[in-house]
Amino acid sequence: MAATPLADLAAEPRSQEVTDWADRIGWVVGLLLFVALLYWLMRQGWKWRGTLQSDLPEPAAVPERGTEPDGRPDGPADGRADGQPPLTLTGRYHGSTTAGQWLDRIVAHGLGTRSRAELTLTDAGLDVVRPGARGFHVPAGDLRGARLDKGIAGKVLTENGLLVITWELGGRLLDSGFRADRAADHAAWVERVNELSGGPIDVAAIRHDKEGAA
């Protein structure tokens, strides 16, 4: 029997592949429901953590320029109180945790929201302005020290890539992590905060005390 020409084979009708759309739609819907469930669980966990931290007082608001946090006029207009100019920094706020516990995230009062940040340090304390999020003010008397670190609130950066400032809120020590747009600015901030607070604080001792209490 003569072989069938290739052109005839190509011209023969072929059955189209059958697509089981019901199965595909079922998989897509199932995946979307799974993602929604994960998101809901994360939201519930966030709310639960916030409830546990409800005893934490709200941080002071950033005072208006030209006034002290209690509304009294501040010092000279240039922000100097003892001859030192204000120290400023722009970068990112990566969150706050219980001091010495880099995974124990603080979410109360918006402190768990990562955002851009503009920092100003004067003898009156630390102002943290966060576009799109709640800013806060740390009075100089509540600053406890600063150091360089690599991680906070589950965020890990390069070695010494994070400026961590320790401060007190309602009798509780917190660590707040910042990443400057210019990492070279971190060293000056560590020095100035420690001068102002009498730090640095012994983070290793804090961790040891917490582990012993547990």
C-alpha positions in Angstrom: 0.0 0.0 0.0 1.3 3.4 -1.0 2.4 5.7 1.8 0.1 8.6 2.7 1.6 11.9 1.5 2.7 14.2 4.3 0.4 16.9 2.9 -2.6 14.7 3.2 -1.7 13.8 6.8 -1.4 17.5 7.7 -4.8 18.2 6.1 -6.6 15.5 8.1 -8.9 17.0 10.8 -7.6 16.5 14.3 -9.7 16.6 17.5 -9.0 19.7 19.7 -7.6 19.1 23.2 -10.3 19.1 25.8 -9.9 21.6 28.6 -11.6 20.8 31.8 -12.5 24.3 32.8 -14.5 23.2 35.9 -11.4 21.7 37.4 -9.3 24.8 36.6 -11.9 27.1 38.1 -12.1 24.9 41.1 -8.4 25.1 41.7 -8.3 28.9 41.3 -11.2 29.4 43.7 -9.6 27.1 46.2 -6.3 29.0 46.0 -8.0 32.3 46.4 -9.9 31.0 49.5 -6.6 29.7 51.0 -4.9 33.1 50.5 -7.9 34.9 52.0 -7.8 32.5 55.0 -4.1 33.2 55.5 -4.7 37.0 55.4 -7.6 36.7 57.8 -5.4 34.7 60.3 -2.7 37.3 60.0 -5.1 40.1 60.7 -6.5 38.2 63.7 -3.0 37.5 65.0 -2.2 41.2 64.7 -5.4 42.2 66.5 -4.7 39.7 69.3 -1.2 41.0 69.8 -2.6 44.5 69.9 -5.0 43.4 72.6 -2.2 41.9 74.7 -0.4 45.2 74.4 -3.4 47.4 75.4 -1.7 48.3 78.7 1.0 50.1 76.7 0.3 53.9 76.8 0.1 55.9 73.6 3.4 57.6 72.7 3.5 61.4 72.8 2.6 63.1 69.5 5.3 65.0 67.6 5.2 68.5 69.0 4.6 71.4 66.7 7.8 73.2 65.7 8.6 76.0 68.2 7.0 74.3 71.2 7.9 71.8 73.8 5.8 68.6 74.1 3.8 70.3 77.0 3.1 73.3 74.9 5.7 75.7 76.4 7.9 77.7 74.0 11.1 75.8 73.3 14.7 77.2 73.2 16.3 79.1 70.4 14.6 79.0 67.0 17.4 76.9 65.4 16.7 74.0 67.8 19.9 74.4 69.8 19.8 74.0 73.5 23.4 73.6 74.5 25.2 74.6 71.3 24.5 71.3 69.5 22.5 71.5 66.3 19.5 69.2 65.7 20.5 65.8 64.1 18.3 64.7 61.2 17.8 61.5 59.3 15.5 60.3 56.5 15.0 56.6 55.8 12.7 53.8 56.8 11.1 52.8 60.1 11.2 49.0 60.4 9.2 48.5 63.5 9.5 48.3 67.3 9.9 45.3 69.6 10.3 44.6 73.3 13.9 45.6 74.1 16.3 42.8 73.5 13.6 40.6 71.8 13.9 41.3 68.1 10.9 39.1 67.2 8.5 40.4 69.9 6.9 43.0 67.7 5.0 45.9 69.2 1.8 46.7 67.2 -0.1 48.9 69.6 -0.7 52.5 68.6 0.6 52.0 65.1 4.1 51.1 66.2 4.0 47.9 64.1 3.5 49.7 60.8 6.6 49.9 58.6 6.9 53.2 56.8 9.1 56.0 55.6 10.4 58.1 58.5 12.0 61.5 59.1 13.9 61.7 62.4 15.0 64.7 64.3 17.0 64.6 67.5 17.4 67.6 69.8 18.0 68.0 73.6 14.2 67.8 73.9 14.2 64.3 72.6 13.5 62.3 69.4 10.8 63.2 66.9 9.7 60.5 64.5 7.6 61.8 61.6 6.0 59.1 59.4 4.2 60.1 56.2 1.1 58.0 56.0 1.4 56.7 59.5 1.2 57.9 63.1 4.4 59.7 64.2 5.6 59.8 67.8 7.9 61.8 70.1 10.3 60.3 72.7 11.3 62.7 75.4 15.0 62.9 76.1 14.4 61.5 79.6 12.9 58.3 78.1 15.8 57.6 75.7 17.9 54.7 76.9 20.6 54.3 74.2 21.3 53.3 70.7 23.3 50.7 68.8 23.9 49.2 65.4 22.2 45.8 64.7 21.0 43.8 61.7 17.4 42.8 62.5 14.2 43.8 64.2 10.6 42.7 64.1 11.4 39.9 61.7 13.3 42.2 59.3 16.9 41.2 58.7 19.4 43.5 57.0 23.1 43.5 56.6 25.4 43.4 59.6 25.2 46.8 61.4 22.7 47.9 58.7 20.1 49.0 61.2 20.0 51.9 63.7 18.2 50.6 66.9 17.1 53.2 69.5 16.1 51.9 72.9 13.5 54.0 74.8 11.0 53.6 77.6 7.2 53.8 77.2 5.0 53.3 80.3 7.8 51.6 82.2 8.5 49.2 79.4 11.7 49.2 77.3 11.3 49.2 73.6 13.7 48.9 70.6 12.8 50.8 67.5 14.7 50.1 64.2 15.5 52.6 61.5 17.4 52.3 58.2 18.8 55.6 57.0 18.9 56.5 53.3 22.6 57.0 53.9 23.9 54.2 56.2 26.9 56.3 57.0 24.7 58.5 59.2 24.0 55.7 61.7 27.3 56.1 63.6 26.6 59.8 64.4 23.2 58.9 65.6 24.4 56.2 67.9 27.0 58.6 69.4 24.5 61.4 69.9 21.7 59.3 71.4 24.1 57.7 73.8 25.4 61.1 74.8 21.9 62.3 75.5 20.7 59.2 77.3 23.8 58.1 79.2 23.7 54.8 77.2 24.3 52.5 75.6 22.1 50.1 77.4 23.3 46.5 77.9 21.0 44.5 75.6 22.7 41.2 76.5 21.8 41.8 80.1 18.2 42.5 79.2 18.0 39.3 77.2 19.5 37.3 80.1 17.1 38.8 82.6 14.1 37.9 80.4 15.3 34.4 79.8 15.8 33.9 83.5 12.3 35.3 84.3 10.8 32.8 81.7 
